Amino acid sequence: MTHEPTGRLVPTPTGHDLILTRVYRASADDVWASVTEPERTARWFGPWRGEAGPGRTVEVRLVFEESAPWCPVRIEACEPPRRLAVSMEDEAGSWSLELLLSEVDGTTELRLVHHLASAEHLGETGPGWEYYLDLLTAARTGGPRPDFDDYYPAQKAYFESLA
């Protein structure tokens, strides 16, 4: 199956923002639950454990990654149901992410913003986020789970061209 990449790269004073968007016929509260409640995040990203709150660190299990590691994730900001900002570090580097939700007439736009200091690994990062957001869509709709092989390396050139 072919998946068209949707990400765009926006320059910032400190690097770039990789922005990917999905739209759902649902309330912001419902989409917020999909990205914050552990039993719902488990369906598309991974479950998490710990006491959540701004300034706190929880552990997220990256179930769709090789060896499904538990990874510490610091909650930088939590403004239900509009904004969640987190940071994390793993063997691939440092990650600074935001999920921004806006609702109009029962339709919610979700924007994932990955704040990047460098666009160096965009060819790998972009397809990964497209895959995860499509996993979210599949979890919300009950549709078939996408296959990562349909995203990478197929979308690598697209994301590299953004830089």
Backbone hydrogen bonds, N-H to C=O, Kabsch-Sander energy under -0.5 kcal/mol:
donor,donor_aa,acceptor,acceptor_aa,energy
3,H,150,D,-0.6
8,R,19,I,-2.0
10,V,17,D,-2.6
12,T,15,G,-2.3
15,G,12,T,-1.1
16,H,116,L,-2.8
17,D,10,V,-2.8
18,L,16,H,-0.5
18,L,114,H,-2.6
19,I,8,R,-2.9
19,I,17,D,-0.6
20,L,112,L,-2.3
22,R,110,L,-2.3
24,Y,108,T,-2.9
26,A,24,Y,-1.9
31,V,27,S,-2.2
32,W,28,A,-3.0
33,A,29,D,-2.0
34,S,30,D,-1.5
35,V,31,V,-1.1
35,V,32,W,-0.8
36,T,32,W,-0.8
36,T,33,A,-0.6
37,E,33,A,-2.2
40,R,37,E,-1.3
41,T,37,E,-2.9
42,A,38,P,-1.7
43,R,40,R,-1.0
44,W,41,T,-1.3
45,F,41,T,-3.2
46,G,41,T,-2.5
49,R,59,E,-2.5
52,A,50,G,-0.8
55,G,75,I,-3.5
56,R,53,G,-2.4
58,V,73,V,-2.7
59,E,49,R,-2.6
60,V,71,C,-2.8
61,R,47,P,-2.9
62,L,60,V,-0.7
62,L,69,P,-3.0
63,V,45,F,-0.6
63,V,61,R,-1.8
64,F,45,F,-0.6
65,E,62,L,-1.9
68,A,65,E,-2.2
71,C,60,V,-2.8
73,V,58,V,-3.3
74,R,87,S,-2.9
75,I,56,R,-3.1
76,E,74,R,-0.8
76,E,85,A,-2.3
77,A,85,A,-1.9
79,E,83,R,-3.5
82,R,79,E,-2.9
83,R,79,E,-1.8
84,L,99,L,-2.1
85,A,77,A,-2.7
86,V,97,L,-2.4
87,S,74,R,-2.1
88,M,95,W,-2.2
89,E,72,P,-0.6
90,D,93,G,-2.2
93,G,90,D,-2.0
95,W,88,M,-3.2
96,S,115,H,-0.6
97,L,86,V,-2.8
98,E,113,V,-2.1
99,L,84,L,-2.7
100,L,98,E,-0.5
100,L,111,R,-2.7
101,L,82,R,-2.8
102,S,109,E,-2.0
104,V,107,T,-2.7
107,T,104,V,-1.6
108,T,24,Y,-3.0
109,E,102,S,-3.1
110,L,22,R,-3.2
110,L,108,T,-0.5
111,R,100,L,-2.8
111,R,109,E,-0.5
112,L,20,L,-3.0
112,L,110,L,-0.5
113,V,98,E,-3.0
113,V,111,R,-0.6
114,H,18,L,-2.8
114,H,112,L,-0.6
115,H,96,S,-2.8
115,H,113,V,-0.7
116,L,16,H,-3.6
116,L,114,H,-0.6
122,L,119,A,-1.6
124,E,121,H,-1.5
125,T,121,H,-2.6
126,G,122,L,-2.3
128,G,124,E,-1.2
129,W,125,T,-2.1
130,E,126,G,-2.3
131,Y,127,P,-2.3
132,Y,128,G,-2.5
133,L,129,W,-2.6
134,D,130,E,-2.0
135,L,131,Y,-2.0
136,L,132,Y,-2.2
137,T,133,L,-2.2
138,A,134,D,-2.4
139,A,135,L,-2.5
140,R,136,L,-2.3
141,T,137,T,-2.2
142,G,138,A,-2.1
143,G,138,A,-0.8
148,F,146,P,-0.5
150,D,147,D,-2.4
151,Y,148,F,-2.2
152,Y,148,F,-2.2
155,Q,151,Y,-2.9
156,K,153,P,-1.4
157,A,153,P,-0.6
159,F,155,Q,-2.1
160,E,156,K,-2.5
161,S,157,A,-2.0
162,L,158,Y,-0.8
162,L,159,F,-0.8
163,A,159,F,-0.7
163,A,160,E,-0.8
